[in-house]
């Protein structure tokens, strides 16, 4: 059994707890939370399973990583706290864990990631022997995997265009929807995602149309 940590209990974290609990080769070793109000609550309760899993949530990062988990699902938000998210992931990788996360956009295309993001992680890998896989649904699966899968139905491909249509009224992440993207704000509100450089960082420049960042837009489920 692979001892697995779920770090964060938002939209992705709750789904991760349910997935780990259902997988026969994984065992949920701990759940890390930032909110002291969630500390001590059972993971099954936090994930909405309707049953207890016997794993109490904790805020003690050092104790959890000190137990040398083999895998970490890092589901804490990186939208509004990218530096803190990077520091957390570096700690987990340095502890020797295989880390999976959708939180670090810059590492979706790790070869072009800024040195200040890439280098601390490479150092952590060298020191602790852990590893990192950064991806998500969008960006990630919907932009990278699905178009290739669908293109297999065609004899020739002239172009691939991806369009996202989503009902954000049911998206349980107000910080991202209202403040990062700007939905529901006055017309003169300037959301961070529309700031200088952000569209290019997320989608890529025209001269990168055939590169690994083509068609990517910065969004994720925290």
Wavefront OBJ file of the C-alpha trace (Angstrom):
o trace
v 0.000 0.000 0.000
v 1.256 3.462 -0.901
v 0.964 5.843 2.037
v -0.637 8.976 0.625
v -1.148 12.467 2.022
v -3.871 14.822 0.817
v -2.841 18.436 1.446
v -5.826 20.769 1.253
v -9.560 20.041 1.405
v -11.059 22.383 -1.172
v -12.697 21.285 -4.423
v -9.764 19.124 -5.525
v -8.748 17.999 -2.046
v -12.179 16.597 -1.216
v -12.234 14.646 -4.482
v -8.681 13.427 -3.811
v -9.634 12.067 -0.392
v -12.511 10.134 -1.936
v -10.257 8.792 -4.703
v -7.483 7.712 -2.331
v -9.977 6.035 -0.006
v -11.447 4.073 -2.927
v -8.136 2.961 -4.458
v -7.031 -0.532 -3.362
v -3.312 0.271 -3.680
v -3.383 3.512 -1.679
v -3.819 4.213 2.008
v -4.750 7.639 3.331
v -2.033 8.362 5.878
v -2.888 11.982 6.718
v -4.819 15.056 5.651
v -3.232 18.493 5.968
v -5.350 21.635 6.327
v -4.556 25.339 6.725
v -7.749 26.254 8.575
v -7.415 25.524 12.327
v -11.178 25.062 12.384
v -10.812 21.905 10.285
v -8.075 20.395 12.442
v -9.288 17.275 14.217
v -12.174 16.638 11.826
v -12.307 13.224 10.211
v -11.225 13.033 6.558
v -14.440 11.259 5.596
v -16.461 14.118 7.022
v -14.377 16.727 5.195
v -14.717 14.823 1.908
v -18.472 14.407 2.233
v -18.278 10.622 2.230
v -20.932 10.177 4.874
v -18.647 7.856 6.839
v -15.520 8.167 8.927
v -12.128 7.152 7.586
v -10.318 7.235 10.914
v -7.874 9.932 9.759
v -8.068 13.267 11.578
v -7.038 16.407 9.690
v -4.022 18.265 11.045
v -2.132 21.510 10.528
v 1.219 19.989 11.558
v 3.118 19.907 8.252
v 6.467 18.916 9.768
v 5.022 15.929 11.620
v 3.199 14.637 8.545
v 6.174 14.981 6.219
v 8.471 13.645 8.929
v 6.607 10.344 8.679
v 8.022 9.976 5.143
v 4.855 9.546 3.063
v 5.410 7.999 -0.347
v 2.904 10.230 -2.154
v 1.375 13.672 -1.658
v -1.623 15.149 -3.426
v -1.051 18.887 -3.043
v -4.479 20.441 -3.521
v -4.056 23.714 -1.626
v -4.626 26.862 -3.655
v -1.803 28.345 -5.664
v -3.896 31.017 -7.384
v -3.603 33.705 -4.737
v -0.641 32.239 -2.811
v 1.816 30.949 -5.449
v 4.943 31.518 -3.351
v 3.531 29.673 -0.352
v 2.325 26.824 -2.583
v 5.793 26.477 -4.087
v 7.378 26.381 -0.629
v 4.937 23.657 0.451
v 5.616 21.518 -2.619
v 9.387 21.924 -2.210
v 9.083 20.647 1.373
v 7.122 17.609 0.247
v 9.540 16.774 -2.578
v 12.518 17.209 -0.243
v 10.835 14.746 2.133
v 11.132 12.135 -0.621
v 7.496 12.036 -1.725
v 6.050 11.756 -5.204
v 3.976 14.939 -5.384
v 1.003 15.459 -7.699
v -0.477 18.944 -7.922
v -2.530 21.244 -10.160
v -1.449 24.282 -8.105
v 1.777 25.421 -9.817
v 0.953 26.715 -13.297
v 4.527 27.611 -14.133
v 5.504 23.941 -13.889
v 2.892 22.680 -16.339
v 5.609 23.503 -18.867
v 8.585 22.785 -16.630
v 11.188 23.331 -19.351
v 10.193 26.992 -19.661
v 9.444 27.571 -15.982
v 11.126 30.624 -14.396
v 14.406 29.774 -12.629
v 13.028 30.963 -9.284
v 10.354 28.252 -9.561
v 12.322 25.494 -11.252
v 15.621 25.622 -9.363
v 14.315 25.170 -5.778
v 12.423 22.090 -6.932
v 15.389 20.585 -8.749
v 17.457 21.116 -5.610
v 14.755 19.431 -3.504
v 14.681 16.470 -5.880
v 18.455 16.108 -5.612
v 18.424 16.380 -1.817
v 15.398 14.258 -0.980
v 14.814 11.989 -3.951
v 11.175 12.989 -4.431
v 9.525 13.908 -7.704
v 6.755 16.147 -9.028
v 3.947 15.855 -11.560
v 2.103 19.153 -12.185
v -1.046 19.082 -14.277
v -4.798 19.525 -14.059
v -8.000 19.366 -16.086
v -7.702 22.852 -17.648
v -4.855 23.559 -18.175
v -3.769 19.965 -18.525
v -5.997 17.132 -19.678
v -8.463 19.224 -21.684
v -5.684 21.072 -23.550
v -2.975 18.423 -23.775
v -4.580 14.975 -23.805
v -8.141 15.365 -25.085
v -7.254 17.094 -28.403
v -4.762 14.341 -29.222
v -7.320 11.674 -28.367
v -10.025 13.266 -30.515
v -7.616 13.847 -33.412
v -7.188 10.081 -33.642
v -10.633 9.967 -35.288
v -9.421 12.036 -38.253
v -7.224 11.130 -41.207
v -5.809 14.676 -41.386
v -5.810 17.602 -38.962
v -5.796 21.207 -40.173
v -6.178 22.881 -36.787
v -7.196 22.188 -33.206
v -9.284 24.729 -31.290
v -10.345 24.373 -27.661
v -13.145 26.412 -26.113
v -14.268 26.275 -22.489
v -17.867 26.936 -21.468
v -18.443 26.631 -17.738
v -21.159 27.631 -15.266
v -19.193 29.416 -12.564
v -22.308 30.067 -10.477
v -21.780 26.620 -8.921
v -17.971 26.884 -8.657
v -17.121 26.878 -4.955
v -14.055 29.120 -5.021
v -15.081 32.768 -4.531
v -11.527 34.091 -4.213
v -10.634 32.841 -7.686
v -13.928 33.637 -9.396
v -14.563 37.057 -7.923
v -11.108 38.463 -7.274
v -8.634 36.626 -9.493
v -10.882 36.564 -12.581
v -13.157 39.483 -11.641
v -16.630 38.034 -12.143
v -19.360 40.064 -10.427
v -17.062 43.051 -9.871
v -17.683 46.612 -11.116
v -16.686 47.256 -14.732
v -13.677 49.322 -13.656
v -12.279 46.475 -11.512
v -8.948 45.180 -12.821
v -8.594 41.462 -12.026
v -5.077 40.046 -11.592
v -5.658 37.533 -14.401
v -5.993 40.442 -16.830
v -2.769 42.089 -15.663
v 0.276 42.686 -17.808
v 1.824 39.420 -18.913
v -0.801 37.125 -17.386
v -2.625 36.173 -20.616
v 0.704 35.419 -22.306
v 1.907 33.439 -19.282
v -1.227 31.321 -19.320
v -1.949 30.907 -23.021
v 1.383 31.447 -24.749
v 2.499 33.788 -27.508
v 1.685 33.265 -31.195
v 5.286 32.211 -31.823
v 4.745 29.372 -29.318
v 1.775 27.965 -31.223
v 3.511 24.645 -31.775
v 5.188 24.582 -28.359
v 4.234 22.895 -25.116
v 2.409 25.979 -23.772
v 0.137 26.413 -26.791
v -3.523 26.809 -25.933
v -3.080 26.873 -22.185
v -5.039 29.193 -19.934
v -4.354 29.697 -16.254
v -7.192 28.240 -14.210
v -7.575 25.389 -11.800
v -9.853 23.991 -9.158
v -8.298 24.768 -5.800
l 1 2 3 4 5 6 7 8 9 10 11 12 13 14 15 16 17 18 19 20 21 22 23 24 25 26 27 28 29 30 31 32 33 34 35 36 37 38 39 40 41 42 43 44 45 46 47 48 49 50 51 52 53 54 55 56 57 58 59 60 61 62 63 64 65 66 67 68 69 70 71 72 73 74 75 76 77 78 79 80 81 82 83 84 85 86 87 88 89 90 91 92 93 94 95 96 97 98 99 100 101 102 103 104 105 106 107 108 109 110 111 112 113 114 115 116 117 118 119 120 121 122 123 124 125 126 127 128 129 130 131 132 133 134 135 136 137 138 139 140 141 142 143 144 145 146 147 148 149 150 151 152 153 154 155 156 157 158 159 160 161 162 163 164 165 166 167 168 169 170 171 172 173 174 175 176 177 178 179 180 181 182 183 184 185 186 187 188 189 190 191 192 193 194 195 196 197 198 199 200 201 202 203 204 205 206 207 208 209 210 211 212 213 214 215 216 217 218 219 220 221 222
